[in-house]
């Protein structure tokens, strides 16, 4: 009781000091504020206030995109190159938190899984700009989306591959937006070059991939063969191979005409690889225009299959090169198809350590395992294959470094 009375007496004694300090601080604050205000007012007399312009209203497309994202939908914005898809998405996404899945991320399944693991249960928008649906990581994304146990935010996809995208999401409720119009990218490039570098551009090239060419030439919805007349193209052999594998005609006469055209294109192709590059427009007519005329854009894009000739030839050439490398490492050993068959049969019946020991004894490298696996029916699979290849890769690099050191010393 006495302690409480003493504390109250002490508090009463300190109140005047507290009040005095408070008034002093208030006076100092008022003086400071008045001084600062006078300084600011004198400074602002020398400035002109520029009011910010009001941002332009959203276009009808942007309003619909915004509404679809607010509802948590999967939204696909489809259209050609340079029609304003990315611009519309960028304006809408300023109002959202989002993750931009770049194509570089989607090239790796590991990187894609790493990002998706952090997004489970969040409301963040998953944005795919200029999506290439053929990338391996996008398959992981589709599995993530189709799994009903995964809770995720809205999804916004911007892509030129409309047919492929619609095929992938055929079993899901998706809001589609089709954007048509001329390609304005060339106009943007012209304006940028003129403003930044004072350069005048009269004409800009339009680039087409192999898939763009195939789609226009023989697929439903394609633009036909007119832009392929008297022109050059990239990957001409691969394009011709896919057309050769997928073209179809209604009559036997049309099939004979297309077959003759491919025969002539093969002759021209030999001339091209001997240095006659000016013959590519003739090759284009024979290998692209004739099949397009008789196929008449009747092939469904999702029914396309890889080229049977060019792809298999390239794969076989690589395997033949690898086989010769293996034979070169063992001049005294009769290394033929019987050796490959026996070696892989033995490897599939041994444990990992025994396989590694045999490979080291015969100087078998990691690429050798790959190509031998392709040539036999009974293959090395699963964890054993990955462990053996990983060890051989490390062992092979060590052997090459030691060999290089010995050569330098000699």
C-alpha positions in Angstrom: 0.0 0.0 0.0 2.8 2.4 0.9 4.6 1.6 -2.3 1.5 2.5 -4.4 1.2 5.9 -2.6 4.8 6.7 -3.1 4.6 5.9 -6.9 1.5 8.1 -7.2 3.3 11.0 -5.5 6.3 10.5 -7.8 4.0 10.5 -10.9 2.3 13.7 -9.8 5.7 15.3 -9.3 6.7 14.5 -12.9 3.5 15.6 -14.6 4.5 19.3 -14.9 7.8 18.4 -16.5 6.1 16.0 -19.0 3.5 18.7 -19.8 6.2 21.3 -20.2 8.3 19.1 -22.5 5.1 18.4 -24.5 4.3 22.0 -25.1 8.0 22.7 -26.0 7.9 19.9 -28.6 4.6 21.1 -30.0 6.0 24.6 -30.4 9.1 23.3 -32.0 7.0 21.2 -34.4 4.8 24.1 -35.3 7.8 26.3 -36.0 9.5 23.6 -38.1 6.3 23.0 -40.1 5.8 26.7 -40.8 9.4 27.1 -41.8 9.3 24.1 -44.2 6.0 25.2 -45.7 7.4 28.7 -46.4 10.4 27.1 -48.1 8.3 24.7 -50.1 6.0 27.4 -51.2 8.9 29.5 -52.4 10.4 26.6 -54.3 7.1 25.6 -55.9 6.7 29.1 -57.4 9.5 28.2 -59.8 7.9 24.9 -61.0 5.2 24.1 -63.4 2.9 21.3 -62.4 2.2 18.9 -65.2 -0.9 16.8 -64.6 -0.7 13.1 -65.6 -2.8 12.1 -68.6 -5.6 9.7 -67.9 -4.8 6.2 -69.3 -6.9 5.3 -72.3 -9.9 3.2 -71.7 -9.7 -0.6 -72.2 -10.7 -1.9 -75.6 -13.6 -4.4 -75.8 -11.1 -7.2 -76.1 -9.2 -6.1 -73.0 -12.5 -5.8 -71.0 -13.5 -9.3 -71.9 -10.0 -10.6 -71.1 -10.2 -8.9 -67.7 -13.6 -10.4 -66.9 -12.5 -13.9 -67.9 -9.4 -13.7 -65.6 -11.4 -12.3 -62.7 -13.7 -15.4 -63.0 -10.6 -17.6 -62.7 -10.9 -19.1 -66.2 -8.3 -20.7 -68.6 -8.1 -17.9 -71.2 -6.5 -18.5 -74.6 -5.7 -15.5 -76.9 -5.0 -16.9 -80.3 -4.0 -15.2 -83.6 -1.3 -14.5 -86.0 2.0 -12.8 -85.4 2.0 -9.0 -84.7 -1.8 -8.5 -84.3 -1.5 -7.1 -80.8 -2.0 -10.2 -78.6 1.0 -9.5 -76.3 0.2 -5.8 -76.0 -3.4 -6.5 -74.8 -2.1 -9.1 -72.3 0.5 -6.8 -70.9 -2.0 -4.0 -70.3 -4.4 -6.4 -68.5 -1.7 -8.1 -66.4 -0.6 -4.7 -64.9 -3.6 -5.2 -62.6 -2.7 -8.7 -61.5 0.1 -10.6 -59.8 1.4 -13.1 -62.4 4.2 -15.5 -63.3 5.5 -15.3 -66.8 6.3 -18.8 -68.1 8.9 -18.0 -70.7 9.7 -20.6 -73.4 13.2 -21.0 -71.9 11.6 -22.4 -68.7 9.3 -24.7 -70.7 12.3 -26.3 -72.4 13.1 -28.1 -69.2 10.7 -30.4 -67.3 12.8 -29.9 -64.1 12.6 -26.1 -64.3 8.8 -26.2 -65.1 8.1 -28.5 -62.1 10.2 -26.3 -59.9 8.1 -23.3 -60.7 4.8 -25.1 -60.5 5.6 -26.6 -57.1 5.7 -23.0 -55.7 2.4 -22.0 -57.2 0.2 -24.8 -55.8 -2.7 -23.2 -53.9 -2.0 -19.7 -55.0 -4.2 -17.3 -57.0 -1.3 -16.0 -59.1 -2.1 -15.8 -62.9 0.0 -18.2 -65.0 0.9 -16.4 -68.1 2.3 -18.0 -71.3 3.4 -15.4 -73.8 3.9 -16.6 -77.4 3.6 -20.2 -76.2 5.1 -23.0 -78.2 2.9 -26.1 -77.2 5.5 -28.5 -78.5 8.0 -27.7 -75.7 8.5 -30.6 -73.2 7.7 -28.5 -70.2 4.2 -27.6 -71.5 3.2 -31.2 -71.1 4.1 -30.9 -67.4 1.9 -27.8 -67.2 -1.0 -29.6 -68.8 -0.7 -32.4 -66.3 -0.7 -29.8 -63.5 -3.8 -28.1 -64.9 -5.8 -31.3 -65.6 -5.1 -32.6 -62.1 -8.2 -31.7 -60.1 -6.3 -31.9 -56.8 -4.2 -28.8 -57.8 -5.6 -25.5 -56.9 -4.2 -22.7 -59.1 -5.1 -19.2 -60.3 -6.3 -18.1 -63.7 -4.3 -19.1 -66.8 -3.6 -16.8 -69.7 -2.2 -18.2 -72.9 -1.1 -16.2 -75.9 -0.1 -18.3 -78.9 0.0 -18.5 -82.7 -0.6 -22.2 -82.7 -4.4 -22.1 -82.5 -5.2 -25.6 -83.9 -2.7 -27.3 -81.5 -3.9 -25.3 -78.5 -7.6 -26.1 -79.1 -6.7 -29.8 -79.5 -4.9 -29.9 -76.2 -7.7 -28.2 -74.3 -10.6 -30.0 -76.1 -11.7 -31.6 -72.9 -11.5 -28.5 -70.7 -13.7 -25.4 -70.3 -11.6 -22.7 -71.9 -12.5 -19.1 -72.9 -11.1 -18.5 -76.4 -10.4 -15.2 -78.1 -9.4 -15.0 -81.8 -7.6 -11.9 -82.9 -7.5 -11.2 -86.6 -5.9 -8.4 -88.5 -2.7 -7.4 -90.3 0.7 -7.9 -88.9 1.7 -4.5 -87.3 5.1 -5.7 -86.2 6.8 -4.3 -89.3 5.2 -0.9 -88.6 6.5 -0.9 -85.1 10.0 -1.8 -86.3 10.0 0.9 -88.9 8.9 3.5 -86.4 11.5 2.4 -83.8 14.4 2.5 -86.4 13.3 5.9 -87.6 13.0 7.5 -84.2 16.1 5.9 -82.6 18.5 5.6 -85.5 17.0 7.8 -88.3 16.9 4.8 -90.5 14.2 4.3 -93.2 13.1 0.7 -93.8 11.2 0.0 -97.0 10.5 -3.7 -96.5 10.7 -6.2 -93.6 11.0 -10.0 -94.1 8.3 -12.2 -92.6 9.8 -15.4 -91.2 8.0 -18.7 -91.4 8.9 -21.9 -89.5 8.6 -25.4 -91.0 5.3 -25.9 -89.1 3.9 -22.6 -90.5 4.8 -23.8 -94.0 3.3 -27.2 -93.5 0.1 -25.8 -92.0 -0.4 -23.3 -94.9 0.4 -25.9 -97.6 -1.7 -29.0 -96.7 -3.6 -28.4 -93.4 -7.2 -27.4 -92.9 -7.4 -23.7 -92.5 -4.1 -23.0 -94.2 -3.6 -20.3 -96.8 -2.5 -22.5 -99.6 0.6 -22.4 -101.8 0.6 -18.9 -103.3 3.2 -17.4 -101.0 5.5 -20.4 -101.9 5.8 -19.5 -105.6 9.2 -18.4 -106.7 10.6 -18.2 -103.2 13.3 -19.7 -100.9 12.7 -21.3 -97.6 14.6 -22.5 -94.5 14.9 -26.2 -93.8 13.8 -27.1 -97.3 14.7 -30.8 -96.9 12.8 -31.2 -93.7 9.7 -29.5 -95.1 9.7 -31.7 -98.2 10.0 -34.8 -96.0 7.0 -33.9 -93.8 5.0 -33.2 -97.0 6.1 -36.5 -98.5 4.9 -38.4 -95.4 1.6 -36.6 -95.0 0.2 -35.7 -98.4 -2.9 -37.4 -99.7 -4.8 -37.1 -103.0 -8.3 -38.1 -104.2 -7.3 -39.8 -107.4 -4.5 -42.0 -108.7 -3.7 -39.5 -111.3 -3.0 -36.9 -108.6 -0.9 -39.3 -106.7 1.2 -40.0 -109.8 1.7 -36.2 -110.4 2.8 -35.6 -106.8 5.1 -38.7 -106.9 6.8 -37.4 -110.1 7.2 -33.9 -108.5 8.9 -35.4 -105.5 11.2 -37.3 -107.8 12.2 -34.1 -109.6 12.7 -32.3 -106.3 15.1 -35.1 -105.2 17.2 -34.5 -108.3 17.2 -30.7 -107.7 18.1 -31.3 -104.0 21.3 -33.1 -105.0 22.2 -30.1 -107.2 21.5 -27.7 -104.3 23.9 -29.6 -102.0 26.6 -29.5 -104.7 26.4 -25.7 -104.5 23.5 -24.7 -106.8 21.6 -22.7 -104.2 19.7 -20.7 -106.8 17.8 -23.9 -107.5 15.8 -23.7 -104.2 12.8 -21.9 -105.8 12.5 -24.7 -108.3 12.8 -27.2 -105.5 10.0 -25.4 -103.6 7.7 -25.6 -106.6 8.2 -29.4 -107.0 8.2 -30.4 -103.4 5.7 -27.9 -101.9 3.4 -26.4 -104.6 2.5 -29.6 -106.4 1.6 -31.5 -103.2 -0.4 -28.5 -102.0 -2.4 -28.3 -105.2 -3.5 -31.9 -105.1 -3.9 -32.2 -101.3 -6.1 -29.0 -101.2 -5.7 -28.3 -97.4 -7.5 -31.4 -96.4 -5.2 -32.7 -93.7 -6.0 -32.1 -90.0 -3.1 -30.5 -88.2 -3.4 -32.9 -85.2 -3.1 -35.9 -87.6 0.3 -34.9 -88.9 3.2 -37.3 -88.3 6.9 -36.6 -88.4 8.8 -37.0 -91.7 9.6 -40.6 -92.3 12.6 -40.2 -94.6 14.6 -37.2 -93.6 14.4 -37.9 -89.8 15.2 -41.6 -90.1 18.1 -40.8 -92.5 19.6 -38.2 -90.0 19.2 -40.6 -87.1 20.8 -43.4 -89.0 23.7 -41.2 -90.1 24.3 -40.2 -86.5 24.3 -43.8 -85.3 26.6 -44.9 -88.1 29.0 -42.1 -87.1 28.9 -43.2 -83.4 29.4 -46.9 -84.5 32.5 -46.0 -86.4 33.8 -44.1 -83.4 33.3 -47.2 -81.3 35.1 -49.3 -83.8 38.0 -46.8 -84.0 38.6 -47.2 -80.2 39.0 -51.0 -80.6 40.9 -51.7 -83.9 41.8 -55.2 -82.7 38.2 -56.0 -81.7 35.6 -57.3 -84.2 32.9 -54.8 -83.3 29.8 -55.5 -85.4 26.1 -55.9 -84.9 26.6 -59.3 -83.1 28.9 -57.6 -80.6 26.2 -54.9 -80.0 23.5 -57.5 -79.6 25.5 -59.7 -77.2 26.8 -56.7 -75.1 23.3 -55.2 -74.6 21.8 -58.6 -73.7 24.5 -59.1 -71.2 24.0 -55.6 -69.7 20.3 -56.2 -69.1 21.1 -59.2 -67.0 23.8 -57.6 -64.8 23.6 -55.2 -61.9 24.7 -51.6 -62.3 28.3 -52.0 -60.9 29.0 -54.9 -63.2 27.7 -53.0 -66.2 30.0 -50.1 -65.4 33.0 -52.3 -65.0 32.5 -54.0 -68.4 31.9 -50.6 -70.0 35.2 -49.2 -68.6 37.0 -52.3 -69.7 35.9 -51.9 -73.3 36.0 -48.1 -73.2 32.3 -47.8 -73.8 31.1 -44.2 -73.5 27.7 -42.8 -72.7 26.7 -42.0 -76.3 27.5 -45.6 -77.2 24.9 -46.9 -74.8 22.3 -44.7 -76.4 22.9 -45.8 -80.0 23.2 -49.5 -79.0 20.0 -49.3 -77.1 18.3 -48.1 -80.3 19.5 -51.1 -82.3 18.3 -54.0 -80.0 15.0 -55.2 -78.9 15.9 -55.9 -75.3 16.9 -52.5 -74.0 18.6 -51.2 -70.9 16.0 -49.1 -69.1 15.1 -47.1 -66.0 17.4 -46.3 -63.1 20.2 -48.7 -64.3 20.4 -46.8 -67.6 20.6 -43.4 -66.0 23.2 -44.5 -63.4 25.4 -46.1 -66.1 25.2 -43.1 -68.4 25.9 -40.7 -65.6 29.0 -42.6 -64.5 30.3 -43.1 -68.0 29.9 -39.5 -68.8 32.0 -38.5 -65.8 34.5 -41.3 -66.4 34.8 -40.4 -70.1 35.5 -36.7 -69.3 38.1 -37.7 -66.8 39.8 -40.0 -69.4 39.8 -37.3 -72.0 41.4 -34.8 -69.6 44.1 -37.3 -68.6 44.8 -38.0 -72.3 45.1 -34.3 -73.1 47.5 -33.8 -70.2 49.7 -36.7 -71.5 49.7 -35.3 -75.0 50.8 -31.9 -73.7 53.6 -33.5 -71.7 54.8 -35.5 -74.7 
